[in-house]
Structures are given as C-alpha cells and as structure tokens.
Amino acid sequence: MRNYFQAERLKYRRTSLKGITVIMPLITVFLAAWLTHIFFAVDSYNWWYIGLYPGYLGILCGMIGGKDKGKKNHTIGTLTCSIGKIWDAKVLVGIVMSGMSVICMVLLTVIIGKIMEEGFHIQYIAQPSLEMQVLAGVVMWLTTLWQIPFCLFMVQKMGTFLMLVIHMVCYTIMAVILSLTPCFALFPGAITSRLMCPILGVLPNGLLLQPGQMTYSSQLGEMGNLLVGTPAALLWFGLFWWGSRRWFERKVYLK
C-alpha cells in the first residue's frame, strides 16, 4: 500500500496542491483577524468548517480525482495492479492533505490570536482555550473525512465543477440547518458544525452559544454530542470509502 500511496502523491508534486493547503487556511485566518477582531478565534474556525474547508476538500478531490478522470482512467486501467488500492491511495492522499490543512488552520489561529492579544492588546469576547482549539482541529478533521471518498466519487461521475456546486450547496444546508436537529448524526454534513458548538462555544450561524441568540438551545452545548457525532462521522466515512472503492473497481475493469 505504501508504494501505491507514494506513486499517487508523486502525481501532484508539481501542482498547486500543497500551495492551496496552506493558502486557504491563511486567507481564512487573516480575513477573520481583519474583519472580526474581538471574535477572531471563533469566527476563524466557523468560517473554515462552514465554508472554506469543504470548498478546499472539493478542490483537493477535484485535483486528485480529475487527473486520471481527464484521461478516462485509461492510464490506470492498463496497469497490472490492484485498482482498489489505487482508489485507496487517492483517499489516503486526501486524508493526509486535509490533515495538513487543519494543522495549518489551528497553528495560524493560535499564533495570530496571540500576536493580536499581546501586540495589539485585543480583548477577545470569546476565546477558546488552547486545549479546546486543538480538540476542535482533531474533531474537525475526523468528522469531515467522509467528504474525501464522496467528492472523489462525484468527480468521477460528473466532473469537478458540478461536484463542487452540489457538494457546497448540500453541505451548507446540512451544516447550518440540519445540524440543529436531534437527528443530526444521520446527515454527515451536519455533524462537524454541531460538534463545534460545545467545543468552541459558537453556533453554526456564527453567533455565540448563549441564551437569547437565534437558534440557541441548551442541547447544542452538550459535550455528549461528541460521543454520538464522531463515531457516526467515521461510520459515514467507512461507508463512502467502501462503496466508492467497489464502484471504482467495477468502472475501471469494465472499460
């Protein structure tokens, strides 16, 4: 499997893949620092997992899946190797790159937040602790892994542009609306924003998790949601990975 992963990763050595992995978190953090000031950290993370991160994952999967898709998968169909493992390698590259983007996001938010606090004497109204920011990064990464096999599958079915449009529209609806429902775990796109409520103290709409705020309810702040949402998200990831892998094997072998 290691050779498959290394071979897949080498395909993107001279592309902008690593660049967008750093630039997109950087843009998010600087926009939050410039526009929100006293709500910097919570808005930085909220803008990331609601909008820019799923957009990044869509672009990432478009680059990973689009390279072979553009050649109608003929280049891999002629290889004497496991097609399933080629798909696994694509998913693993997405997992690694998504993890790097989340690490960049957390590091940049912590560093810029400290600079603003000590250098510019910004007094934050809402500032999650370092431990909670690290936890947010880990949970954010784990609960969004399902998007990688899902988006790779969508790229194969309809191309990058349509995948991005459909993915972003569906994800936004789930993240902002369905995440507020008791059955949020049934909708993979609703899980991350729901779990960020108790961790970061921010609602999916960007408002603070406080009584009186629009869409507030005490259930949103329960840490027990992590025990439901995290396993559910990983289950969705496993189902999408398994289903897309089997579909890809049949698609390539039938060509």
C-alpha positions in Angstrom: 0.0 0.0 0.0 2.9 2.3 0.7 4.1 2.1 -2.9 0.6 3.0 -4.2 0.4 6.0 -1.8 3.9 7.3 -2.8 3.1 6.8 -6.5 -0.2 8.7 -6.1 1.4 11.5 -4.2 4.1 12.0 -6.8 1.4 12.8 -9.4 0.8 16.1 -7.6 4.5 17.1 -6.9 4.5 19.9 -9.5 0.9 21.1 -8.9 -0.6 23.7 -6.6 -1.9 21.1 -4.2 0.5 22.0 -1.3 0.0 25.7 -2.0 -3.8 25.7 -1.5 -3.3 23.5 1.6 -1.5 26.5 3.2 -3.1 29.4 1.4 -6.7 28.7 2.1 -6.3 28.5 5.9 -4.1 31.6 5.7 -6.8 33.5 3.9 -9.4 32.4 6.4 -7.4 33.4 9.4 -6.4 36.8 8.0 -9.9 37.6 7.0 -11.2 36.8 10.5 -8.4 38.9 12.1 -9.1 41.8 9.8 -12.9 41.8 10.0 -13.9 40.4 13.4 -11.2 41.3 15.9 -12.8 40.5 19.3 -14.5 37.4 17.9 -11.4 36.4 16.0 -10.9 32.7 17.0 -14.5 31.5 16.9 -15.1 33.3 13.6 -11.9 31.9 12.1 -12.9 28.3 12.8 -16.5 28.9 12.0 -15.8 30.3 8.6 -13.4 27.5 8.0 -15.6 24.5 8.7 -18.8 26.0 7.4 -17.4 27.3 4.0 -13.8 27.3 3.1 -12.8 23.8 4.4 -15.5 21.9 2.4 -14.6 24.1 -0.6 -10.9 23.2 -0.1 -11.8 19.5 0.2 -13.8 19.8 -3.0 -10.9 21.4 -4.9 -8.5 18.9 -3.4 -10.6 15.9 -4.6 -11.0 17.6 -7.9 -7.3 17.7 -8.4 -6.7 14.1 -7.1 -9.6 12.5 -9.0 -9.5 14.7 -12.0 -6.0 13.8 -13.2 -7.0 10.2 -14.1 -10.6 11.2 -14.9 -9.3 13.5 -17.7 -7.7 10.5 -19.4 -10.9 8.4 -18.8 -8.9 6.3 -16.3 -7.1 4.6 -19.3 -3.7 5.1 -17.7 -4.6 3.1 -14.6 -6.9 0.6 -16.4 -3.9 -0.9 -18.3 -1.7 -1.4 -15.1 -1.2 -4.8 -13.7 -2.0 -3.7 -10.2 -5.0 -3.5 -7.8 -7.5 -0.9 -8.9 -8.9 -0.9 -5.4 -5.6 0.0 -3.9 -5.2 2.8 -6.4 -8.5 4.2 -5.1 -7.3 3.7 -1.5 -4.2 5.7 -2.4 -6.3 8.6 -3.7 -8.3 8.6 -0.5 -5.2 8.4 1.7 -3.6 11.4 -0.1 -6.8 13.3 0.5 -6.7 12.3 4.2 -3.1 13.4 4.6 -3.6 16.7 2.8 -6.7 17.5 4.7 -4.9 16.9 8.0 -2.2 19.2 7.0 -4.7 22.0 6.2 -6.4 21.6 9.6 -3.0 21.7 11.3 -2.2 24.9 9.4 -5.6 26.3 10.4 -5.1 25.6 14.2 -1.5 26.9 14.2 -2.3 30.1 12.4 -5.3 30.8 14.5 -3.3 30.3 17.7 -0.3 32.3 16.6 -2.2 35.2 15.1 -4.5 35.3 18.0 -1.6 35.6 20.4 0.0 38.3 18.3 -3.3 40.3 18.3 -3.7 39.8 22.0 -0.2 40.8 23.1 0.9 43.1 20.3 -2.3 45.0 19.7 -4.0 44.5 23.1 -7.1 43.0 21.6 -9.5 41.9 24.3 -11.5 38.9 23.0 -15.1 38.5 23.9 -14.9 34.8 23.0 -11.6 33.0 23.1 -11.5 29.1 23.3 -8.6 27.7 25.3 -5.6 26.2 23.5 -6.8 22.7 24.5 -10.2 23.3 23.0 -8.7 24.7 19.8 -6.6 21.6 19.4 -9.6 19.4 20.2 -11.6 21.3 17.6 -9.0 20.6 15.0 -8.9 16.9 15.7 -12.7 16.6 15.7 -13.0 18.8 12.6 -10.6 16.6 10.7 -12.1 13.3 11.8 -15.7 14.3 11.1 -15.0 15.6 7.6 -13.1 12.7 6.3 -16.3 11.3 4.7 -16.1 14.2 2.2 -12.9 12.8 0.5 -14.3 9.5 -0.9 -17.7 11.2 -1.5 -16.1 14.0 -3.5 -13.8 11.7 -5.4 -16.8 9.6 -6.4 -18.7 12.7 -7.5 -15.7 13.9 -9.6 -15.7 10.5 -11.4 -19.4 10.8 -12.0 -19.9 14.4 -13.1 -16.6 16.3 -13.1 -15.1 18.8 -10.7 -17.4 21.9 -11.3 -20.7 20.1 -10.8 -19.3 18.2 -7.8 -18.2 21.5 -6.2 -21.6 23.1 -6.8 -23.7 20.1 -5.5 -21.3 19.4 -2.6 -21.2 23.0 -1.3 -25.0 23.5 -1.6 -25.8 20.3 0.2 -23.1 20.7 2.8 -24.2 24.3 3.6 -27.8 23.2 4.1 -26.8 20.3 6.4 -24.2 22.3 8.3 -26.4 25.3 9.0 -29.9 23.9 9.3 -29.9 20.1 9.9 -27.1 20.4 12.5 -29.7 21.9 14.8 -31.9 18.9 14.8 -31.8 15.9 17.3 -31.1 13.5 14.4 -28.0 15.4 13.2 -25.9 12.3 13.1 -28.0 10.9 10.2 -26.6 13.7 8.0 -22.8 13.6 7.6 -22.6 17.3 6.7 -24.4 18.3 9.9 -22.0 16.6 12.3 -19.0 18.9 12.3 -20.9 22.2 12.9 -23.0 20.5 15.6 -19.9 19.3 17.5 -18.2 22.6 17.3 -21.0 24.1 19.4 -19.8 22.7 22.8 -16.1 22.8 21.8 -15.8 26.4 20.6 -19.0 27.9 22.0 -20.2 29.0 18.6 -23.5 28.2 16.8 -23.5 27.1 13.2 -24.7 30.6 12.1 -21.6 32.1 13.7 -23.3 33.6 16.8 -22.1 32.7 20.3 -23.6 29.8 22.1 -25.5 31.9 24.6 -29.2 32.0 25.7 -31.2 34.5 23.6 -29.2 34.0 20.4 -31.0 32.9 17.3 -31.2 29.1 17.0 -29.8 28.6 20.6 -30.8 25.6 22.6 -29.1 24.0 25.6 -28.8 20.7 23.8 -26.4 22.2 21.4 -23.9 22.8 24.1 -23.8 19.2 25.4 -20.3 17.6 25.2 -22.1 14.2 25.0 -22.8 15.1 21.3 -19.2 14.2 20.6 -19.9 10.6 21.7 -22.6 10.3 19.1 -21.3 12.5 16.3 -17.7 11.4 16.0 -18.4 7.6 15.6 -21.3 8.5 13.2 -19.0 10.6 11.0 -16.4 7.8 10.9 -19.1 5.3 10.0 -20.2 7.6 7.1 -16.5 7.8 6.1 -16.2 4.0 6.1 -19.4 3.5 4.1 -18.4 6.1 1.5 -14.9 4.7 1.2 -16.1 1.1 0.8 -18.9 1.9 -1.6 -16.9 4.2 -3.8 -14.0 1.7 -3.9 -16.2 -1.1 -5.1 -17.8 1.2 -7.7 -14.4 2.4 -9.0 -13.1 -1.2 -9.4 -16.1 -2.1 -11.5 -15.9 1.1 -13.5 -12.3 0.6 -14.5 -12.4 -3.2 -15.1 -15.5 -2.8 -17.3 -13.7 -0.3 -19.6 
